Amino acid sequence: MSPPCRRTVAHIAAGLGYADASTFGAVFARHTGRRPRDYRATFRRSPAEPVGDIPHEPGTR
């Protein structure tokens, strides 16, 4: 099985029993308020991009 971040929406839809990705996308959007691609984009980031304001021990930065 592929890692979750590498699966296509069509693959996920088929795995959940949907006949096609567009049906899954419509249901997903209705329940989350976002299209699958928009939802996924919120979790993609550049490896060099900071994760946020993570506290660091003094002298470790």
Backbone hydrogen bonds, N-H to C=O, Kabsch-Sander energy under -0.5 kcal/mol:
donor,donor_aa,acceptor,acceptor_aa,energy
6,R,3,P,-1.9
7,R,3,P,-0.7
7,R,4,P,-0.8
12,I,8,T,-2.3
13,A,9,V,-3.0
14,A,10,A,-2.5
15,G,11,H,-2.3
16,L,12,I,-1.4
17,G,14,A,-1.3
18,Y,13,A,-2.7
24,F,20,D,-1.7
25,G,21,A,-2.9
26,A,22,S,-2.0
27,V,23,T,-2.2
28,F,24,F,-3.1
29,A,25,G,-2.6
30,R,26,A,-2.1
31,H,27,V,-1.9
32,T,28,F,-2.5
33,G,29,A,-2.5
39,Y,35,R,-2.5
40,R,36,P,-2.7
41,A,37,R,-2.0
42,T,38,D,-1.0
42,T,39,Y,-0.7
43,F,40,R,-1.7
44,R,40,R,-0.5
44,R,41,A,-0.8
49,E,46,S,-1.4
54,I,52,G,-1.7
60,T,57,E,-2.0
